[in-house]
């Protein structure tokens, strides 16, 4: 190997395979340029203050540039290095490097290669294979470092090599524990930080693209706020506040200004006069909706005062419920309705022959009355002749009819005020009532049901009624929805299950255990009526299946049954 130095003087250049380059030239003065020759573009490690290792890049003039110290770097090979140039006092002396008090002969062979490994000759030719002293592989780095582009880096925090070499984090992200961490709730998709709750090209997950006519809202491609089912009709709320209903319209429950005792409405139809709805709660022959300002409007049958306007006059268009200005949820039964207020209080109105209004009486009310003892409700549900609520301090509370144990208090006694459900065992996050049974989902995802168990509607594998909660077998649920003879549930991943009378959409199979509805995927919201169910899918598509005698499927047909492959027309 030829050796060169400053001018024509002699000098020595040594490079160790553990990525520490030492240059000693006794003929050079302190103000002369460094004389090491290198291959343009090659990188090499160099010593920094505190024993850390930096990097030098070879320029077009075949000379290394200044040492750039990486604050994330470590000493070469994970040790503190001290350069001892005094050992190379002459051209013929061996240069030595002191590592942790031990001297190594730089001219002697090392584990990384022969004496000349990584040393360039005077012409700038690489005498070995590691391009001017760069780290060849991970073996030359500390245990928590990896070799990337010839340098030892920490992949747990390096935004240019996050987790693995070459994984560059977006400019606004940081590398944390080997993963690119975007600000807030954003995630990395295709090299950029995006908001999965609002990005139409990455809605809910990277690569989930919304249709061109749909926005991404709350991680879902939809312009629908929610869906609700009554006994024989269905309603949905759009993000713009419009409400559309379809199905039976014998009392004007569709809300379009018409009444059709014998001809149902099999297609979604706009409710007249509502453009600011936030939630809808259909009942038997009437419907109610919460509006943006906290008021409630109802329409349809009003025989027992279930419209809450102080009269018994039915109306095929919305009328204002009296005395409520701070509602956040409304739910409807056969002939009564209930509202949850922003304060946590609950108000009910309409029929109360079983005490379903919860005010301690069986007297119907044409306007809202307070439900006794509830001040901290977080969710309410009613569908037939009993009502339930989730209370922050008292768990699940129910009142009204209890002939089949649907109140869950361990008895069959009718209750005119709220009583606590016995033995649910955890905080409830979702709740639904059916005709004669009730179900709720716990924070763990366990669903429990109680009450009538005809046909296995409780989902515990038996047909024995239970006045206290029993566990639904085989699923982890996010939501439940109940009908008169079936129960359905969706999971956090959008999988749908139904059992009892709706185990199969055409009624040809019944099951005492949940049955996967493999044609209904990516569900985000669920509703059920008499032998039919509906979901909103992540794509914003709405599907209803099962009983279709009143046009509940919303696909323009009236038939005995409709499969889940049919899409509700005109939604979203």
PyMOL commands that set and color helices and strands:
alter all, ss='L'
color gray80, all
select helices_A, chain A and resi 49-51+76-78+85-87+138-140+454-456
alter helices_A, ss='H'
color red, helices_A
select strands_A, chain A and resi 12-16+20-24+43-47+53-57+68-69+81-84+96-99+102-105+146-148+151-153+174-176+179-181+187-189+192-194+216-217+220-221+224-229+233-238+243-249+260-270+277-282+286-291+296-300+315-320+327-332+336-341+346-350+365-370+377-382+386-391+395-400+415-420+428-433+437-442+447-451+466-471+479-482+486-490+496-500+511-516+523-528+532-537+542-548+559-562
alter strands_A, ss='S'
color yellow, strands_A
deselect
rebuild
show_as cartoon
